[in-house]
């Protein structure tokens, strides 16, 4: 399942990041790494952008970025 498939309030554990460089490095530097728990705080109605929580940080991602993050729903 992709991070972009999660609804508001749902959480998942990151299994794999399918992004290519330099996006992959950008995600890793923000703490979006394998094994981390992420929670969707909110998204736009069209799901163009996602606000997620990783650790103690809130991060905004575009739908294209969120779709490249594989998660397991918890």
MOPAC internal coordinates of N, CA, C and O (Angstrom, degrees):
PM7 1SCF
backbone

  N    0.0000 0     0.00 0     0.00 0    0    0    0
  C    1.4466 1     0.00 0     0.00 0    1    0    0
  C    1.5255 1   108.42 1     0.00 0    2    1    0
  O    1.2310 1   120.72 1   -34.28 1    3    2    1
  N    1.3137 1   116.23 1   145.72 1    3    2    1
  C    1.4564 1   121.58 1  -179.40 1    5    3    2
  C    1.5334 1   109.74 1   -92.85 1    6    5    3
  O    1.2310 1   121.00 1   -26.02 1    7    6    5
  N    1.3120 1   115.69 1   153.98 1    7    6    5
  C    1.4611 1   120.40 1   175.55 1    9    7    6
  C    1.5241 1   110.11 1   -57.87 1   10    9    7
  O    1.2310 1   120.24 1   144.45 1   11   10    9
  N    1.3130 1   117.15 1   -35.55 1   11   10    9
  C    1.4683 1   121.35 1  -179.55 1   13   11   10
  C    1.5330 1   112.79 1   -67.96 1   14   13   11
  O    1.2310 1   119.89 1   167.58 1   15   14   13
  N    1.3447 1   117.81 1   -12.42 1   15   14   13
  C    1.4622 1   121.49 1   178.30 1   17   15   14
  C    1.5291 1   112.83 1   -85.52 1   18   17   15
  O    1.2310 1   120.33 1   165.27 1   19   18   17
  N    1.3358 1   116.98 1   -14.73 1   19   18   17
  C    1.4611 1   120.55 1  -179.05 1   21   19   18
  C    1.5253 1   110.36 1   -74.27 1   22   21   19
  O    1.2310 1   120.85 1   -33.07 1   23   22   21
  N    1.3185 1   115.99 1   146.93 1   23   22   21
  C    1.4601 1   122.03 1   177.20 1   25   23   22
  C    1.5247 1   109.44 1   -94.60 1   26   25   23
  O    1.2310 1   121.26 1   -10.24 1   27   26   25
  N    1.3217 1   115.19 1   169.76 1   27   26   25
  C    1.4628 1   120.70 1   178.86 1   29   27   26
  C    1.5277 1   109.40 1   -57.66 1   30   29   27
  O    1.2310 1   120.86 1   -48.46 1   31   30   29
  N    1.3342 1   115.97 1   131.54 1   31   30   29
  C    1.4625 1   122.01 1   178.90 1   33   31   30
  C    1.5171 1   114.04 1    90.74 1   34   33   31
  O    1.2310 1   119.74 1   165.80 1   35   34   33
  N    1.3240 1   118.10 1   -14.20 1   35   34   33
  C    1.4589 1   120.76 1   179.80 1   37   35   34
  C    1.5232 1   111.16 1   -82.73 1   38   37   35
  O    1.2310 1   121.29 1   -28.60 1   39   38   37
  N    1.3293 1   115.15 1   151.40 1   39   38   37
  C    1.4612 1   121.40 1   179.96 1   41   39   38
  C    1.5130 1   110.15 1  -122.47 1   42   41   39
  O    1.2310 1   121.62 1   -19.66 1   43   42   41
  N    1.3283 1   114.51 1   160.34 1   43   42   41
  C    1.4517 1   120.63 1   176.42 1   45   43   42
  C    1.5190 1   109.66 1  -155.40 1   46   45   43
  O    1.2310 1   121.34 1   -17.17 1   47   46   45
  N    1.3215 1   115.04 1   162.83 1   47   46   45
  C    1.4567 1   121.53 1   176.17 1   49   47   46
  C    1.5214 1   107.12 1  -106.88 1   50   49   47
  O    1.2310 1   120.62 1   -48.81 1   51   50   49
  N    1.3220 1   116.43 1   131.19 1   51   50   49
  C    1.4603 1   121.22 1  -177.44 1   53   51   50
  C    1.5213 1   109.66 1   -69.12 1   54   53   51
  O    1.2310 1   120.94 1   -55.03 1   55   54   53
  N    1.3200 1   115.81 1   124.97 1   55   54   53
  C    1.4632 1   122.30 1   178.98 1   57   55   54
  C    1.5271 1   111.75 1  -100.17 1   58   57   55
  O    1.2310 1   120.40 1   140.10 1   59   58   57
  N    1.3360 1   116.84 1   -39.90 1   59   58   57
  C    1.4626 1   120.17 1  -177.73 1   61   59   58
  C    1.5202 1   109.73 1  -160.85 1   62   61   59
  O    1.2310 1   121.34 1   -32.78 1   63   62   61
  N    1.3293 1   115.03 1   147.22 1   63   62   61
  C    1.4618 1   120.98 1   174.59 1   65   63   62
  C    1.5201 1   107.09 1  -110.61 1   66   65   63
  O    1.2310 1   120.76 1   -61.72 1   67   66   65
  N    1.3269 1   116.15 1   118.28 1   67   66   65
  C    1.4605 1   121.68 1  -175.94 1   69   67   66
  C    1.5241 1   112.99 1   -93.27 1   70   69   67
  O    1.2310 1   119.86 1  -176.26 1   71   70   69
  N    1.3225 1   117.88 1     3.74 1   71   70   69
  C    1.4655 1   122.39 1  -177.19 1   73   71   70
  C    1.5291 1   110.99 1   -71.83 1   74   73   71
  O    1.2310 1   121.47 1   -26.31 1   75   74   73
  N    1.3178 1   114.79 1   153.69 1   75   74   73
  C    1.4652 1   121.79 1   175.15 1   77   75   74
  C    1.5208 1   108.31 1   -96.88 1   78   77   75
  O    1.2310 1   121.12 1   -14.21 1   79   78   77
  N    1.3225 1   115.46 1   165.79 1   79   78   77
  C    1.4710 1   120.65 1   175.75 1   81   79   78
  C    1.5231 1   108.93 1   -65.50 1   82   81   79
  O    1.2310 1   118.01 1   -31.60 1   83   82   81
  N    1.3083 1   121.39 1   148.40 1   83   82   81
  C    1.4632 1   128.53 1     0.31 1   85   83   82
  C    1.5224 1   114.24 1   -86.94 1   86   85   83
  O    1.2310 1   119.91 1   176.55 1   87   86   85
  N    1.3525 1   117.78 1    -3.45 1   87   86   85
  C    1.4660 1   120.20 1  -178.78 1   89   87   86
  C    1.5218 1   111.49 1   -60.33 1   90   89   87
  O    1.2310 1   120.00 1   139.44 1   91   90   89
  N    1.3278 1   117.61 1   -40.56 1   91   90   89
  C    1.4627 1   120.53 1  -178.59 1   93   91   90
  C    1.5337 1   110.59 1   -59.46 1   94   93   91
  O    1.2310 1   120.13 1   136.22 1   95   94   93
  N    1.3083 1   117.35 1   -43.78 1   95   94   93
  C    1.4683 1   121.03 1   178.43 1   97   95   94
  C    1.5218 1   111.28 1   -63.80 1   98   97   95
  O    1.2310 1   120.83 1   140.77 1   99   98   97
  N    1.3285 1   116.02 1   -39.23 1   99   98   97
  C    1.4650 1   120.86 1   178.65 1  101   99   98
  C    1.5275 1   110.54 1   -61.94 1  102  101   99
  O    1.2310 1   120.39 1   134.29 1  103  102  101
  N    1.3354 1   116.86 1   -45.71 1  103  102  101
  C    1.4646 1   120.85 1   179.36 1  105  103  102
  C    1.5234 1   111.18 1   -63.47 1  106  105  103
  O    1.2310 1   120.69 1   136.11 1  107  106  105
  N    1.3275 1   116.29 1   -43.89 1  107  106  105
  C    1.4653 1   120.22 1   179.63 1  109  107  106
  C    1.5188 1   110.96 1   -61.73 1  110  109  107
  O    1.2310 1   120.11 1   140.20 1  111  110  109
  N    1.3323 1   117.40 1   -39.80 1  111  110  109
  C    1.4636 1   120.79 1  -178.97 1  113  111  110
  C    1.5290 1   111.98 1   -67.93 1  114  113  111
  O    1.2310 1   120.14 1   158.31 1  115  114  113
  N    1.3270 1   117.33 1   -21.69 1  115  114  113
  C    1.4677 1   121.27 1   177.54 1  117  115  114
  C    1.5245 1   112.02 1   -89.38 1  118  117  115
  O    1.2310 1   120.05 1  -177.67 1  119  118  117
  N    1.3308 1   117.51 1     2.33 1  119  118  117
  C    1.4585 1   120.72 1   178.50 1  121  119  118
  C    1.5125 1   114.30 1    92.27 1  122  121  119
  O    1.2310 1   120.50 1  -172.74 1  123  122  121
  N    1.3238 1   116.66 1     7.26 1  123  122  121
  C    1.4687 1   120.87 1   178.71 1  125  123  122
  C    1.5234 1   106.59 1   -87.50 1  126  125  123
  O    1.2310 1   121.10 1   -89.12 1  127  126  125
  N    1.3335 1   115.50 1    90.88 1  127  126  125
  C    1.4590 1   121.85 1  -175.88 1  129  127  126
  C    1.5203 1   110.01 1  -130.56 1  130  129  127
  O    1.2310 1   121.25 1   -17.57 1  131  130  129
  N    1.3265 1   115.22 1   162.43 1  131  130  129
  C    1.4655 1   121.25 1  -179.81 1  133  131  130
  C    1.5291 1   109.42 1   -58.03 1  134  133  131
  O    1.2310 1   120.90 1   -44.33 1  135  134  133
  N    1.3327 1   115.89 1   135.67 1  135  134  133
  C    1.4534 1   121.89 1   178.93 1  137  135  134
  C    1.5148 1   114.69 1    92.15 1  138  137  135
  O    1.2310 1   119.85 1   166.10 1  139  138  137
  N    1.3404 1   117.89 1   -13.90 1  139  138  137
  C    1.4628 1   121.03 1   179.75 1  141  139  138
  C    1.5270 1   110.19 1   -77.92 1  142  141  139
  O    1.2310 1   121.07 1   -34.38 1  143  142  141
  N    1.3248 1   115.55 1   145.62 1  143  142  141
  C    1.4602 1   121.31 1   176.33 1  145  143  142
  C    1.5224 1   108.35 1   -89.30 1  146  145  143
  O    1.2310 1   120.61 1   -46.59 1  147  146  145
  N    1.3214 1   116.43 1   133.41 1  147  146  145
  C    1.4657 1   122.05 1   177.63 1  149  147  146
  C    1.5253 1   108.75 1  -123.00 1  150  149  147
  O    1.2310 1   121.40 1   -31.89 1  151  150  149
  N    1.3242 1   114.93 1   148.11 1  151  150  149
  C    1.4636 1   120.79 1   178.12 1  153  151  150
  C    1.5196 1   108.16 1  -131.71 1  154  153  151
  O    1.2310 1   120.56 1   -45.60 1  155  154  153
  N    1.3342 1   116.53 1   134.40 1  155  154  153
  C    1.4618 1   121.12 1   177.24 1  157  155  154
  C    1.5248 1   107.62 1   -82.60 1  158  157  155
  O    1.2310 1   120.91 1   -63.79 1  159  158  157
  N    1.3407 1   115.87 1   116.21 1  159  158  157
  C    1.4590 1   120.98 1   179.76 1  161  159  158
  C    1.5203 1   111.13 1   -84.16 1  162  161  159
  O    1.2310 1   120.64 1   136.83 1  163  162  161
  N    1.3367 1   116.38 1   -43.17 1  163  162  161
  C    1.4702 1   121.67 1   177.20 1  165  163  162
  C    1.5202 1   109.05 1  -166.07 1  166  165  163
  O    1.2310 1   121.32 1   -15.21 1  167  166  165
  N    1.3111 1   115.08 1   164.79 1  167  166  165
  C    1.4580 1   121.49 1   173.78 1  169  167  166
  C    1.5166 1   108.35 1  -152.16 1  170  169  167
  O    1.2310 1   120.75 1   -18.03 1  171  170  169
  N    1.3217 1   116.18 1   161.97 1  171  170  169
  C    1.4558 1   119.51 1   178.34 1  173  171  170
  C    1.5275 1   109.03 1   -71.81 1  174  173  171
  O    1.2310 1   120.60 1   -17.40 1  175  174  173
  N    1.3049 1   116.46 1   162.60 1  175  174  173
  C    1.4620 1   120.23 1  -178.96 1  177  175  174
  C    1.5222 1   112.06 1   -57.08 1  178  177  175
  O    1.2310 1   120.54 1   140.25 1  179  178  177
  N    1.3187 1   116.57 1   -39.75 1  179  178  177
  C    1.4597 1   120.81 1  -179.95 1  181  179  178
  C    1.5303 1   112.22 1   -83.99 1  182  181  179
  O    1.2310 1   120.67 1  -177.74 1  183  182  181
  N    1.3379 1   116.33 1     2.26 1  183  182  181
  C    1.4692 1   123.21 1  -177.94 1  185  183  182
  C    1.5297 1   111.25 1    57.84 1  186  185  183
  O    1.2310 1   120.68 1  -140.98 1  187  186  185
  N    1.3462 1   116.30 1    39.02 1  187  186  185
  C    1.4610 1   120.39 1   176.34 1  189  187  186
  C    1.5180 1   111.54 1   -78.18 1  190  189  187
  O    1.2310 1   120.66 1   145.29 1  191  190  189
  N    1.3282 1   116.34 1   -34.71 1  191  190  189
  C    1.4656 1   120.89 1   178.35 1  193  191  190
  C    1.5246 1   109.56 1  -133.48 1  194  193  191
  O    1.2310 1   121.53 1   -30.89 1  195  194  193
  N    1.3251 1   114.68 1   149.11 1  195  194  193
  C    1.4517 1   122.23 1  -179.19 1  197  195  194
  C    1.5241 1   109.00 1  -125.53 1  198  197  195
  O    1.2310 1   120.01 1   -46.37 1  199  198  197
  N    1.3146 1   117.59 1   133.63 1  199  198  197
  C    1.4582 1   122.13 1   169.88 1  201  199  198
  C    1.5156 1   105.74 1  -101.82 1  202  201  199
  O    1.2310 1   121.11 1   -58.87 1  203  202  201
  N    1.3365 1   115.48 1   121.13 1  203  202  201
  C    1.4536 1   120.13 1  -177.55 1  205  203  202
  C    1.5239 1   109.97 1  -122.96 1  206  205  203
  O    1.2310 1   121.40 1   -20.08 1  207  206  205
  N    1.3106 1   114.93 1   159.92 1  207  206  205
  C    1.4620 1   121.78 1   175.75 1  209  207  206
  C    1.5193 1   107.89 1  -114.25 1  210  209  207
  O    1.2310 1   121.19 1   -53.86 1  211  210  209
  N    1.3355 1   115.32 1   126.14 1  211  210  209
  C    1.4662 1   122.25 1   175.61 1  213  211  210
  C    1.5180 1   105.97 1  -128.80 1  214  213  211
  O    1.2310 1   120.35 1   -63.83 1  215  214  213
  N    1.3228 1   116.93 1   116.17 1  215  214  213
  C    1.4626 1   119.46 1  -175.20 1  217  215  214
  C    1.5173 1   109.08 1    61.98 1  218  217  215
  O    1.2310 1   120.17 1    54.36 1  219  218  217
  N    1.3230 1   117.28 1  -125.64 1  219  218  217
  C    1.4653 1   121.92 1   178.58 1  221  219  218
  C    1.5160 1   112.47 1  -100.50 1  222  221  219
  O    1.2310 1   119.88 1  -167.76 1  223  222  221
  N    1.3277 1   117.83 1    12.24 1  223  222  221
  C    1.4617 1   122.04 1  -175.42 1  225  223  222
  C    1.5220 1   112.27 1  -111.08 1  226  225  223
  O    1.2310 1   121.27 1   -35.29 1  227  226  225
  N    1.3372 1   115.17 1   144.71 1  227  226  225
  C    1.4579 1   121.91 1   170.86 1  229  227  226
  C    1.5191 1   107.32 1  -104.34 1  230  229  227
  O    1.2310 1   120.77 1   -47.52 1  231  230  229
  N    1.3203 1   116.14 1   132.48 1  231  230  229
  C    1.4634 1   121.78 1  -175.84 1  233  231  230
  C    1.5213 1   108.58 1  -133.07 1  234  233  231
  O    1.2310 1   120.90 1   -40.48 1  235  234  233
  N    1.3182 1   115.88 1   139.52 1  235  234  233
  C    1.4671 1   121.47 1   175.53 1  237  235  234
  C    1.5276 1   108.71 1  -102.01 1  238  237  235
  O    1.2310 1   121.15 1   -49.60 1  239  238  237
  N    1.3233 1   115.40 1   130.40 1  239  238  237
  C    1.4682 1   121.13 1   178.80 1  241  239  238
  C    1.5161 1   109.98 1  -125.96 1  242  241  239
  O    1.2310 1   120.69 1   -32.13 1  243  242  241
  N    1.3190 1   116.29 1   147.87 1  243  242  241
  C    1.4606 1   121.05 1   171.32 1  245  243  242
  C    1.5279 1   108.38 1   -76.19 1  246  245  243
  O    1.2310 1   120.85 1   -20.28 1  247  246  245
  N    1.3154 1   115.99 1   159.72 1  247  246  245
  C    1.4727 1   120.68 1  -179.91 1  249  247  246
  C    1.5176 1   110.70 1   -59.01 1  250  249  247
  O    1.2310 1   120.06 1   140.29 1  251  250  249
  N    1.3460 1   117.50 1   -39.71 1  251  250  249
  C    1.4681 1   120.83 1  -179.21 1  253  251  250
  C    1.5354 1   110.83 1   -62.13 1  254  253  251
  O    1.2310 1   120.50 1   144.78 1  255  254  253
  N    1.3316 1   116.65 1   -35.22 1  255  254  253
  C    1.4696 1   120.69 1   179.19 1  257  255  254
  C    1.5251 1   110.50 1   -73.40 1  258  257  255
  O    1.2310 1   120.66 1   134.73 1  259  258  257
  N    1.3299 1   116.33 1   -45.27 1  259  258  257
  C    1.4644 1   120.76 1  -179.29 1  261  259  258
  C    1.5248 1   111.64 1   -63.01 1  262  261  259
  O    1.2310 1   120.33 1   148.60 1  263  262  261
  N    1.3274 1   116.98 1   -31.40 1  263  262  261
  C    1.4654 1   121.18 1  -178.99 1  265  263  262
  C    1.5250 1   112.10 1   -70.40 1  266  265  263
  O    1.2310 1   119.80 1   164.58 1  267  266  265
  N    1.3228 1   117.98 1   -15.42 1  267  266  265
  C    1.4657 1   121.44 1  -179.09 1  269  267  266
  C    1.5274 1   112.75 1   -95.12 1  270  269  267
  O    1.2310 1   120.76 1  -174.47 1  271  270  269
  N    1.3265 1   116.15 1     5.53 1  271  270  269
  C    1.4574 1   121.31 1  -179.84 1  273  271  270
  C    1.5328 1   108.35 1  -110.65 1  274  273  271
  O    1.2310 1   120.90 1   -64.18 1  275  274  273
  N    1.3170 1   115.88 1   115.82 1  275  274  273
  C    1.4681 1   121.36 1  -179.84 1  277  275  274
  C    1.5305 1   108.62 1   -88.16 1  278  277  275
  O    1.2310 1   120.85 1   -50.45 1  279  278  277
  N    1.3274 1   115.98 1   129.55 1  279  278  277
  C    1.4655 1   120.68 1  -179.64 1  281  279  278
  C    1.5289 1   110.46 1  -129.50 1  282  281  279
  O    1.2310 1   122.06 1   -19.88 1  283  282  281
  N    1.3240 1   113.66 1   160.12 1  283  282  281
  C    1.4642 1   121.03 1   170.99 1  285  283  282
  C    1.5145 1   106.06 1  -112.83 1  286  285  283
  O    1.2310 1   120.45 1   -59.38 1  287  286  285
  N    1.3236 1   116.74 1   120.62 1  287  286  285
  C    1.4628 1   122.02 1  -176.57 1  289  287  286
  C    1.5293 1   109.81 1   -64.53 1  290  289  287
  O    1.2310 1   121.33 1   -42.60 1  291  290  289
  N    1.3483 1   115.07 1   137.40 1  291  290  289
  C    1.4709 1   120.20 1   176.71 1  293  291  290
  C    1.5148 1   109.91 1  -123.24 1  294  293  291
  O    1.2310 1   120.10 1   180.00 1  295  294  293

